[in-house]
Amino acid sequence: MSESIGNQQVIDIFENLSPYLQGLGDPVRQRIISLLIDRDSMNVSQIAEHIPMSRPTVSHHLKILRQSGLLSVQKKGTEMYYKLEFNDAIELLKQLVHLVEVECQS
């Protein structure tokens, strides 16, 4: 692969990953993600039980994660339940790793 094509592909992947990386760029949001990894979904009250912050602060972080594309939300009754949506981010990371491996082997 030529250097300019490989570099442009890496730049493109980073641009696509940017919202995900920004969403993950805070320790509180990282903790929320870690809570949701082994659970199907949780509501804000359930998440707030594990995060030493107010419910409005947790809601703010959930909003950022949702906007970054890392969480989906589903309304059940009067509660909103948050679920991980990592498939797109994982696919982009795999592509990035593959490109870097190919470049390092050439």
C-alpha positions in Angstrom: 0.0 0.0 0.0 1.4 3.4 -0.9 2.2 5.7 2.0 -0.2 8.5 1.0 -3.1 6.0 0.5 -2.4 4.3 3.9 -2.0 7.6 5.7 -5.2 8.9 4.2 -7.1 5.7 5.3 -5.7 6.1 8.8 -6.8 9.7 8.9 -10.2 8.8 7.6 -10.6 6.1 10.3 -9.5 8.5 13.0 -12.0 11.1 11.8 -14.8 8.5 12.0 -13.5 7.3 15.4 -13.3 10.8 16.8 -16.9 11.0 18.3 -16.3 7.6 20.0 -13.0 8.7 21.4 -14.4 12.0 22.7 -17.2 10.1 24.3 -14.7 7.8 26.1 -12.4 10.7 27.0 -13.8 11.1 30.6 -13.2 8.8 33.5 -16.9 9.0 34.6 -18.0 7.9 31.1 -15.4 5.2 31.1 -16.9 3.9 34.4 -20.4 4.0 32.9 -19.3 2.0 29.9 -17.6 -0.5 32.3 -20.9 -0.9 34.2 -22.8 -1.6 31.1 -20.4 -4.1 29.6 -21.9 -7.1 31.5 -25.4 -5.8 31.7 -28.1 -5.7 29.0 -29.2 -2.2 30.0 -29.5 0.1 33.0 -31.6 3.2 33.9 -30.0 6.4 35.2 -30.9 5.6 38.8 -29.2 2.2 38.6 -26.1 3.7 37.0 -26.1 6.6 39.6 -25.9 4.0 42.4 -22.4 3.1 41.2 -21.1 6.5 40.3 -20.3 8.9 43.1 -22.1 11.9 41.4 -25.6 13.3 41.3 -28.2 11.9 39.1 -28.2 15.0 36.9 -24.5 14.7 36.4 -24.8 11.1 35.5 -27.6 12.0 33.0 -25.3 14.6 31.4 -22.6 11.9 30.9 -25.2 9.5 29.5 -26.3 12.2 27.0 -22.7 12.7 25.8 -22.3 8.9 25.4 -25.5 8.7 23.5 -24.5 11.6 21.2 -21.2 10.0 20.6 -22.9 6.8 19.4 -21.7 4.6 22.2 -25.1 4.1 23.9 -28.6 3.6 22.7 -31.7 4.4 24.8 -35.0 2.6 25.1 -38.0 3.8 27.0 -39.7 1.2 29.2 -42.6 2.7 31.0 -41.5 6.0 32.5 -37.8 5.0 32.6 -35.1 5.3 30.0 -32.7 2.4 29.8 -29.2 2.7 28.3 -27.5 0.0 26.4 -24.0 -0.2 24.8 -23.8 0.3 21.1 -20.1 -0.6 20.4 -20.3 -2.4 17.1 -19.5 0.5 14.8 -16.6 1.7 17.1 -15.2 -1.8 17.3 -15.3 -2.2 13.5 -13.4 1.1 13.0 -10.8 0.1 15.6 -10.3 -3.3 13.9 -9.8 -1.5 10.6 -7.3 0.9 12.2 -5.3 -2.0 13.8 -5.3 -3.9 10.5 -3.9 -0.8 8.6 -1.2 -0.3 11.2 -0.3 -3.9 11.1 0.0 -3.9 7.4 2.1 -0.7 7.4 4.4 -2.1 10.1 5.0 -5.3 8.1 5.9 -3.4 4.9 
